[in-house]
């Protein structure tokens, strides 16, 4: 289905832009100049429209960011209940979201921050999977917070580069940093997600043994 025109504020004029066109223009600005450079004026310039025309489609920058987040996450697939055990479903959902975050690193934090407001189906899917696994409602909330924090941290914290080998590194650190050259982004991601799921598996087993 083609994208719906955005024209609820068009004051009787026919809509000539679609949500996809607006989002694509916003993403081009973000990729070229960064998130801070995105404004209604800059969006209008990218679209080749007057600034007042842009306001006919989105009321302000906050509405624009909500639209970008919603459209960017819209095609993240939610694993069905019969697609595998809960661990597999949870991993597929996390992988699907992370794939979209990696496509848009400049707004990864924004997407996660706005997930509750813009795409609650993803949060609901997380919670349904973890509740079906056997976690209590309280544990579900804590587990979602942990996963959300991990994904957010991946795009906010960068591992420091190899310390200068000046002979002054503490013994343990000196041994560990030798492995930095062999580790890549996927190694950190997989280790983190597998450790999170392993921990949840232990909680589920504890609940089932009571």
C-alpha positions in Angstrom: 0.0 0.0 0.0 1.3 3.5 -0.8 2.1 5.8 2.1 -0.8 7.9 3.2 -0.6 11.6 2.4 0.1 13.9 5.3 -2.5 16.6 5.1 -4.6 16.8 8.2 -3.5 20.5 8.6 -3.7 21.4 4.9 -6.6 23.8 5.4 -8.6 22.4 2.5 -5.7 22.1 0.1 -5.0 18.7 -1.4 -2.1 17.0 0.2 0.9 16.8 -2.1 3.4 15.1 0.3 3.5 11.7 1.8 4.8 10.7 5.2 7.6 8.7 3.4 8.7 11.8 1.6 8.8 13.9 4.8 10.7 11.2 6.7 13.2 10.6 3.9 13.9 14.3 3.7 14.4 14.5 7.5 16.7 11.5 7.4 18.8 13.0 4.6 19.3 16.1 6.8 20.3 14.0 9.8 22.7 11.9 7.8 24.4 14.9 6.2 24.4 17.4 9.1 23.4 15.6 12.2 20.2 15.5 14.3 20.8 19.0 15.8 20.7 20.5 12.3 17.2 19.2 11.7 14.6 22.0 11.9 11.4 23.0 10.2 13.3 25.5 8.1 15.9 22.9 7.1 13.2 20.3 6.3 11.5 22.8 4.1 14.7 23.5 2.2 15.3 19.8 1.7 11.8 19.3 0.4 12.0 22.3 -1.8 8.9 23.9 -0.2 8.2 27.0 1.8 8.6 26.9 5.5 4.8 27.6 6.0 4.1 24.7 3.6 6.1 22.3 5.9 4.0 23.4 8.8 0.9 22.2 6.9 2.1 18.6 7.3 3.8 18.5 10.7 3.1 21.1 13.5 6.7 21.4 14.8 10.0 19.6 15.2 8.7 17.3 18.0 5.9 16.0 15.8 8.4 15.6 13.0 10.7 13.5 15.2 7.7 11.4 16.3 6.8 10.8 12.7 10.4 9.8 11.8 10.6 7.4 14.8 7.3 5.8 14.0 8.0 5.3 10.3 11.5 4.1 10.9 10.4 1.4 13.3 7.2 0.5 11.5 8.5 -2.5 9.6 10.2 -4.2 12.6 8.6 -7.7 12.5 7.2 -9.1 15.7 7.8 -12.9 15.9 4.5 -14.8 16.2 3.8 -17.0 19.2 4.3 -20.2 17.1 7.6 -19.1 15.6 9.7 -20.7 18.3 10.5 -20.8 22.1 10.5 -17.5 23.9 14.3 -17.2 23.8 14.2 -17.3 20.0 11.3 -14.9 19.7 13.0 -12.4 22.1 16.3 -12.6 20.2 14.5 -12.1 16.8 12.8 -9.0 18.2 15.9 -7.5 19.6 17.9 -8.3 16.4 15.1 -6.7 14.3 15.2 -3.4 16.3 19.0 -3.3 16.4 19.2 -3.8 12.7 17.1 -0.6 12.2 19.2 1.2 14.8 22.3 0.4 12.9 20.8 1.7 9.7 20.2 5.1 11.4 23.0 5.5 14.0 22.5 9.2 14.1 19.0 8.8 15.6 19.4 5.5 17.4 19.0 7.1 20.8 16.0 9.1 19.5 14.3 6.0 18.3 14.7 4.2 21.6 13.7 7.3 23.6 10.5 7.7 21.6 9.6 4.0 21.4 7.0 4.2 24.2 5.2 7.1 22.5 5.7 6.2 18.8 5.6 2.4 18.5 4.1 0.8 21.6 3.5 -2.4 19.8 7.2 -3.2 20.1 7.2 -2.6 23.9 4.0 -4.7 24.1 5.7 -7.5 22.1 8.7 -7.5 24.4 6.5 -7.8 27.5 4.2 -10.5 26.0 7.2 -12.7 25.1 8.8 -12.3 28.6 5.5 -12.9 30.4 4.8 -16.0 28.3 8.3 -17.3 29.3 7.2 -17.3 32.9 8.4 -14.0 34.3 6.2 -12.1 36.8 4.8 -8.8 35.8 7.3 -7.0 38.0 10.1 -9.0 36.4 8.8 -8.2 32.9 9.1 -4.5 33.6 12.6 -4.9 35.0 13.7 -7.1 32.1 12.4 -4.7 29.5 14.2 -1.8 31.2 17.4 -3.8 31.2 17.1 -4.6 27.5 16.2 -1.1 26.6 19.1 0.3 28.6 21.5 -2.2 26.9 20.4 -1.2 23.4 20.5 2.5 24.2 24.0 2.1 25.7 25.3 0.5 22.5 24.9 3.8 20.7 25.9 6.1 23.5 29.0 4.5 24.8 32.1 3.7 22.7 34.7 1.3 24.0 37.9 3.2 24.5 40.7 2.6 22.1 43.8 0.6 23.0 45.7 2.3 25.7 49.2 3.5 24.8 51.7 0.6 25.3 54.1 2.7 27.4 54.9 0.0 29.9 52.8 1.5 32.6 49.6 -0.6 32.1 48.5 -2.6 35.2 49.1 -6.3 34.7 45.5 -7.5 34.2 44.6 -4.6 31.9 47.8 -5.3 29.8 46.7 -8.9 29.3 43.1 -8.0 28.4 43.7 -5.3 25.9 45.7 -7.7 23.7 42.3 -9.1 22.6 40.9 -5.7 21.4 42.1 -6.2 17.8 40.3 -9.5 17.6 36.9 -8.2 18.7 34.3 -6.5 16.5 30.9 -4.9 17.0 29.1 -8.2 16.5 31.1 -9.8 19.2 30.1 -7.2 21.8 26.5 -7.3 20.7 26.1 -11.1 20.6 27.9 -11.5 24.0 25.6 -8.9 25.6 22.4 -10.2 24.2 23.3 -13.8 25.0 24.2 -12.9 28.5 20.9 -11.0 29.0 18.9 -13.9 27.7 20.9 -16.4 29.8 20.1 -14.3 32.9 16.4 -14.2 32.1 16.4 -18.0 31.6 17.7 -18.4 35.1 14.9 -16.2 36.5 12.3 -18.2 34.6 13.7 -21.5 35.9 13.6 -20.1 39.5 10.0 -19.1 39.0 9.1 -22.5 37.6 10.7 -24.3 40.6 8.7 -22.5 43.2 
